[in-house]
């Protein structure tokens, strides 16, 4: 893959990250299993981007997985 593909992928994942911000800072959270499963399903994507040296995409996907993990933890804390 070339540099421009990395940028296109990174920009699209960045948009998903921005879309998650209201959920992270807001009161209502997605179901915990939704957040956990989404974070887990993103792990292979993170690994693939890393293995292909797609550093921008890797970084954005890692942030995306972390945001979903934060949402899962927040939901867990709400349920306590």
Backbone as CSV, one residue per row, in Angstrom:
resi,resn,N_x,N_y,N_z,CA_x,CA_y,CA_z,C_x,C_y,C_z
1,UNK,0.834,-1.180,0.000,0.000,0.000,0.000,0.878,1.242,0.000
2,UNK,0.342,2.267,-0.523,1.085,3.511,-0.616,0.632,4.499,0.449
3,UNK,1.356,5.551,0.515,1.102,6.577,1.517,-0.319,7.148,1.422
4,UNK,-0.818,7.346,0.223,-2.140,7.962,0.097,-3.240,7.050,0.633
5,UNK,-3.073,5.714,0.496,-4.066,4.796,1.053,-4.081,4.873,2.579
6,UNK,-2.900,4.998,3.166,-2.808,5.147,4.619,-3.556,6.395,5.068
7,UNK,-3.376,7.483,4.352,-4.065,8.726,4.706,-5.581,8.603,4.571
8,UNK,-6.039,7.977,3.503,-7.487,7.809,3.296,-8.090,6.959,4.412
9,UNK,-7.434,5.849,4.720,-7.919,4.993,5.812,-7.900,5.734,7.143
10,UNK,-6.818,6.446,7.403,-6.696,7.167,8.674,-7.761,8.242,8.805
11,UNK,-8.043,8.952,7.739,-9.060,10.005,7.782,-10.439,9.406,8.056
12,UNK,-10.738,8.270,7.442,-12.053,7.659,7.677,-12.183,7.177,9.120
13,UNK,-11.145,6.588,9.677,-11.203,6.136,11.071,-11.221,7.346,12.008
14,UNK,-10.496,8.399,11.651,-10.531,9.632,12.434,-11.965,10.151,12.539
15,UNK,-12.707,10.091,11.431,-14.104,10.541,11.443,-14.936,9.702,12.423
16,UNK,-14.696,8.397,12.469,-15.388,7.550,13.449,-15.001,7.940,14.876
17,UNK,-13.728,8.273,15.075,-13.278,8.694,16.401,-13.988,9.970,16.835
18,UNK,-14.085,10.922,15.932,-14.772,12.174,16.245,-16.243,11.901,16.561
19,UNK,-16.846,10.985,15.820,-18.252,10.652,16.047,-18.481,10.006,17.413
20,UNK,-17.455,9.391,17.989,-17.593,8.754,19.308,-17.478,9.740,20.468
21,UNK,-16.917,10.904,20.228,-16.681,11.868,21.309,-17.964,12.207,22.082
22,UNK,-19.100,12.471,21.417,-20.314,12.763,22.191,-20.719,11.621,23.126
23,UNK,-20.487,10.397,22.712,-20.808,9.263,23.587,-19.857,9.191,24.779
24,UNK,-18.599,9.491,24.548,-17.613,9.434,25.625,-17.888,10.517,26.666
25,UNK,-18.226,11.722,26.235,-18.431,12.825,27.180,-19.877,12.946,27.660
26,UNK,-20.807,12.318,26.957,-22.213,12.416,27.330,-22.595,11.444,28.428
27,UNK,-23.841,11.554,28.866,-24.342,10.696,29.947,-24.770,9.322,29.452
28,UNK,-25.375,9.280,28.276,-25.849,7.997,27.758,-24.705,7.262,27.070
29,UNK,-24.590,5.979,27.388,-23.527,5.144,26.827,-24.157,3.971,26.075
30,UNK,-23.450,3.467,25.060,-23.933,2.254,24.392,-23.898,1.081,25.370
31,UNK,-24.586,0.031,25.023,-24.537,-1.176,25.853,-23.096,-1.634,25.997
32,UNK,-22.788,-2.195,27.160,-21.416,-2.594,27.425,-20.930,-3.647,26.438
33,UNK,-21.758,-4.627,26.119,-21.324,-5.680,25.187,-21.063,-5.110,23.789
34,UNK,-21.814,-4.114,23.386,-21.552,-3.461,22.102,-20.169,-2.836,22.107
35,UNK,-19.851,-2.142,23.178,-18.544,-1.489,23.276,-17.410,-2.503,23.363
36,UNK,-17.594,-3.539,24.172,-16.550,-4.563,24.338,-16.297,-5.285,23.022
37,UNK,-17.359,-5.721,22.369,-17.194,-6.455,21.115,-16.584,-5.583,20.025
38,UNK,-17.013,-4.328,19.949,-16.438,-3.437,18.943,-14.953,-3.241,19.196
39,UNK,-14.568,-3.012,20.449,-13.148,-2.853,20.776,-12.365,-4.114,20.414
40,UNK,-12.919,-5.276,20.722,-12.225,-6.531,20.400,-12.121,-6.759,18.902
41,UNK,-13.165,-6.423,18.169,-13.135,-6.621,16.716,-12.174,-5.645,16.031
42,UNK,-11.842,-4.559,16.699,-10.887,-3.604,16.137,-9.436,-4.048,16.318
43,UNK,-9.190,-4.957,17.244,-7.814,-5.403,17.499,-7.159,-5.993,16.247
44,UNK,-7.815,-6.888,15.491,-7.170,-7.383,14.260,-6.863,-6.266,13.269
45,UNK,-7.740,-5.276,13.181,-7.496,-4.144,12.291,-6.234,-3.393,12.720
46,UNK,-6.094,-3.170,14.004,-4.908,-2.491,14.541,-3.650,-3.291,14.200
47,UNK,-3.715,-4.607,14.373,-2.564,-5.468,14.090,-2.211,-5.443,12.606
48,UNK,-3.218,-5.495,11.752,-2.972,-5.467,10.303,-2.334,-4.146,9.892
49,UNK,-2.878,-3.041,10.364,-2.296,-1.742,10.022,-0.849,-1.658,10.500
50,UNK,-0.581,-2.173,11.690,0.789,-2.180,12.205,1.694,-3.031,11.319
51,UNK,1.234,-4.227,10.957,2.061,-5.138,10.159,2.337,-4.598,8.758
52,UNK,1.446,-3.754,8.243,1.633,-3.152,6.920,2.335,-1.791,6.990
53,UNK,2.748,-1.410,8.191,3.412,-0.118,8.407,2.547,1.061,7.970
54,UNK,1.256,0.934,8.172,0.319,2.032,7.905,0.151,2.796,9.216
55,UNK,1.115,3.657,9.495,1.230,4.255,10.821,0.086,5.192,11.170
56,UNK,-0.402,5.965,10.230,-1.526,6.849,10.522,-2.790,6.031,10.797
57,UNK,-3.024,5.042,9.964,-4.195,4.181,10.146,-4.083,3.393,11.445
58,UNK,-2.885,2.889,11.728,-2.647,2.162,12.978,-2.992,3.043,14.172
59,UNK,-2.509,4.273,14.160,-2.748,5.185,15.280,-4.237,5.485,15.449
60,UNK,-4.915,5.774,14.347,-6.344,6.089,14.422,-7.162,4.876,14.871
61,UNK,-6.823,3.687,14.371,-7.540,2.472,14.764,-7.291,2.149,16.236
62,UNK,-6.075,2.372,16.697,-5.766,2.147,18.108,-6.570,3.102,18.984
63,UNK,-6.631,4.364,18.586,-7.446,5.338,19.326,-8.909,4.920,19.314
64,UNK,-9.386,4.439,18.175,-10.776,3.993,18.067,-11.053,2.843,19.030
65,UNK,-10.163,1.866,19.075,-10.322,0.745,20.000,-10.292,1.222,21.452
66,UNK,-9.417,2.172,21.742,-9.338,2.712,23.103,-10.601,3.481,23.478
67,UNK,-11.163,4.235,22.536,-12.404,4.961,22.814,-13.545,3.993,23.124
68,UNK,-13.626,2.900,22.367,-14.658,1.899,22.639,-14.427,1.229,23.989
69,UNK,-13.160,1.051,24.358,-12.845,0.489,25.672,-13.262,1.460,26.773
70,UNK,-13.008,2.735,26.571,-13.434,3.756,27.536,-14.952,3.716,27.698
71,UNK,-15.665,3.593,26.597,-17.131,3.515,26.676,-17.584,2.283,27.459
72,UNK,-16.913,1.169,27.258,-17.258,-0.057,28.001,-17.025,0.137,29.492
73,UNK,-15.899,0.743,29.847,-15.593,0.998,31.258,-16.592,1.978,31.856
74,UNK,-16.933,3.033,31.115,-17.912,4.001,31.598,-19.258,3.335,31.841
75,UNK,-19.675,2.480,30.912,-20.962,1.786,31.061,-20.922,0.867,32.280
76,UNK,-19.801,0.183,32.459,-19.639,-0.685,33.621,-19.750,0.120,34.920
77,UNK,-19.095,1.270,34.939,-19.124,2.114,36.129,-20.532,2.658,36.404
78,UNK,-21.287,2.923,35.346,-22.679,3.385,35.515,-23.536,2.298,36.148
79,UNK,-23.268,1.049,35.802,-24.090,-0.067,36.260,-23.797,-0.443,37.715
80,UNK,-22.687,0.027,38.225,-22.318,-0.320,39.603,-23.129,0.402,40.622
